[in-house]
Amino acid sequence: MKEFFFKEGIHPSAIVEDGAKIGSGVSIGAYSVIGPNVVLKDGVKIAQNVMVSGFTTIEEEAEIYPFNIIGGPAQDLKYLEYEGKLKIGKKDYCSGTYQHTCRNSSFRTSDGNRR
């Protein structure tokens, strides 16, 4: 099933903004958008119709499935002024195939990152 979601390379319809850091062996699916402050480490797989924005780092070999919004503005109004950081862990995955998933920077940890 993974072969359906993840094709090698960057699809021609994907948008990777200037400033984004893309590791080796990364795949980015059709109609996905990668923002300027995003770091995709080696082997990250982004399926089609995914948006990754903000100060987001996705660690090695993580998989992001379709229709996910990663790193958007906080939904909790008290955090709107804080420019947080979001990190998706190594070999982690975000599954949005049956429901939309939104991860934003609204939870702060002791190191200043939001996870």
Backbone torsions as a table, in degrees:
resi	resn	phi	psi	omega
1	MET	NA	-33.3	-179.7
2	LYS	-59.1	-31.7	-179.0
3	GLU	-61.3	-29.0	179.1
4	PHE	-68.7	-39.6	-175.9
5	PHE	-85.2	-34.6	-170.1
6	PHE	-117.7	110.8	175.2
7	LYS	-105.3	146.2	-178.8
8	GLU	-66.0	144.0	175.9
9	GLY	85.4	-170.3	-179.3
10	ILE	-106.2	120.9	-178.6
11	HIS	-63.9	143.1	-178.5
12	PRO	-58.8	-25.8	-179.4
13	SER	-88.1	-6.9	178.1
14	ALA	-72.9	148.9	177.6
15	ILE	-113.8	120.5	174.9
16	VAL	-117.4	110.1	-175.2
17	GLU	-74.4	152.3	176.7
18	ASP	-55.9	136.9	180.0
19	GLY	102.1	-20.6	177.5
20	ALA	-67.3	142.0	178.7
21	LYS	-107.5	118.9	-175.1
22	ILE	-116.0	121.9	179.4
23	GLY	-76.5	-178.0	-179.7
24	SER	-80.8	149.6	177.4
25	GLY	70.4	18.5	179.3
26	VAL	-81.5	139.2	173.3
27	SER	-118.0	136.5	179.9
28	ILE	-129.9	121.8	-173.5
29	GLY	-80.5	174.2	-177.9
30	ALA	-57.3	138.4	174.5
31	TYR	62.5	18.0	174.9
32	SER	-86.5	152.3	-178.8
33	VAL	-126.3	128.3	178.7
34	ILE	-116.6	120.4	-175.6
35	GLY	-75.6	171.8	-172.7
36	PRO	-71.6	-19.9	-177.5
37	ASN	-107.4	18.9	-175.9
38	VAL	-92.9	141.8	174.2
39	VAL	-119.6	119.5	174.2
40	LEU	-110.4	111.9	-177.4
41	LYS	-78.2	175.9	-174.0
42	ASP	-53.8	135.3	172.9
43	GLY	76.9	8.1	178.5
44	VAL	-67.6	141.4	179.5
45	LYS	-121.3	118.2	178.2
46	ILE	-112.1	121.0	-179.7
47	ALA	-77.4	-175.1	179.5
48	GLN	-71.7	153.8	175.3
49	ASN	58.2	47.1	177.8
50	VAL	-118.4	141.7	174.2
51	MET	-118.7	125.3	176.3
52	VAL	-121.7	120.7	-176.3
53	SER	-139.7	-172.0	179.6
54	GLY	67.5	-166.5	177.6
55	PHE	-88.8	78.9	-172.9
56	THR	-114.6	133.6	173.1
57	THR	-118.9	128.5	175.4
58	ILE	-113.5	116.7	-174.0
59	GLU	-72.4	172.9	-173.6
60	GLU	-51.3	137.3	171.3
61	GLU	59.3	19.4	174.6
62	ALA	-74.6	154.1	-178.6
63	GLU	-125.9	128.0	178.7
64	ILE	-116.8	117.1	-175.8
65	TYR	-85.8	169.7	-172.4
66	PRO	-57.2	152.4	172.3
67	PHE	66.3	27.9	174.0
68	ASN	-94.5	146.5	171.9
69	ILE	-119.4	114.9	-173.8
70	ILE	-116.8	128.9	172.9
71	GLY	83.2	15.2	178.7
72	GLY	-70.7	178.8	179.8
73	PRO	-61.2	152.3	178.7
74	ALA	-61.8	142.5	177.0
75	GLN	-88.6	-18.1	176.4
76	ASP	-86.4	116.6	-171.5
77	LEU	-59.1	-28.1	-178.9
78	LYS	-69.3	-12.8	179.9
79	TYR	-104.2	2.7	-174.6
80	LEU	-60.5	-32.1	-177.5
81	GLU	-82.8	-14.0	-178.4
82	TYR	-87.5	125.3	177.9
83	GLU	-89.0	86.4	-174.9
84	GLY	-79.5	174.9	176.5
85	LYS	-121.3	144.6	179.0
86	LEU	-124.9	135.2	178.9
87	LYS	-129.0	126.5	172.9
88	ILE	-100.2	127.1	-171.3
89	GLY	-71.5	166.2	178.8
90	LYS	-59.5	131.2	179.5
91	LYS	59.3	19.1	175.7
92	ASP	-81.3	169.5	175.4
93	TYR	-146.6	151.8	174.9
94	CYS	-120.2	114.6	-176.7
95	SER	-101.8	118.4	177.1
96	GLY	-122.6	21.3	-174.1
97	THR	-72.3	-28.4	-179.8
98	TYR	-111.5	-17.0	175.9
99	GLN	-150.4	151.0	178.6
100	HIS	-71.6	139.8	179.0
101	THR	-119.3	134.0	178.2
102	CYS	-129.5	120.2	174.9
103	ARG	-114.8	124.1	179.5
104	ASN	-127.9	-175.6	-172.8
105	SER	-98.4	49.3	-176.0
106	SER	-100.5	-1.8	177.7
107	PHE	-118.3	118.9	-176.3
108	ARG	-97.6	136.3	174.4
109	THR	-102.8	174.1	-175.8
110	SER	-64.0	-22.6	179.1
111	ASP	-88.6	6.6	178.1
112	GLY	90.8	-12.0	177.3
113	ASN	-80.9	158.4	173.8
114	ARG	-116.7	133.5	-175.0
115	ARG	-129.8	NA	NA
